Amino acid sequence: MWLDRLFADGEIDFERRCKNRMKIGAVIMLLGALSVGLMAIMGERAPVIDQGAMYSGEFISSYYTSMGIALMAVGAVKIANNVRWLKHPELMKKRAVEERDERNRLLGLRCWAYTGYSMFLVLYLGILASGFVSVTVMVVLQVVTAVYAVMLLGFRVLLSRMM
């Protein structure tokens, strides 16, 4: 299972991981191009719910265009880094050692754990504060928190069965 390969203590095939990252980078670039392409087709006719100045079609169009360009840049950088590692064996070996290092892996896992719990706190505080601003925002934050909690519980059950 992919989770086992991601977090397990077993051997990591770094070359395969680089090739997978390049595929992910290509998908990210494709999503960015899709965003830019849709906004080029739709232009300022992008659908908006509120006709206020902040939510005008021009704002939405520039937002999705900028997001698409950023995604294409991130995908290109991801591909370029992995191509560079694959072309230069000494760089690939150095990077592979860094990724296999137990301390770095433990730091990464703790970072995800602390970030996850902090996100719960931020979402909860956002729910408390948003009730004074907008009921819609409050409900959206509650749904996001509920989905996050279900995913956390699901992964907990999945990992407890695997280990």
C-alpha angles and dihedrals in degrees: 000000000000093000090056091053091046099052106015123113092233128109118297119219095217096186091055090046090053091051090050090050089052090054090049089049090053091051090049090051090048091052090050091050089049091053093048092044094051092050091048089054096042098035113172091344089084110140115257131184099204120042093209119128094256093055100043121138089251091058093047091047094050091043095055092040091053091045090051093050090049091050091050090050093049091049091049092050091048091052093044093051093050093045089051091051092048093049096049113053094194091055091045092051092049093048092045090053090050092051094046094049109117093216093054091047092049091048090051093050093047091047090054091047095049091044091050095052091044089052090056089054093048092048091049092050089047090053091051094049098039093061087073092050109036134350089209092058090047092053092047091052090048091052091048090050092048093049090047091051092049091050091048091050092045094052090045091056092043094050094044089057092047097049 
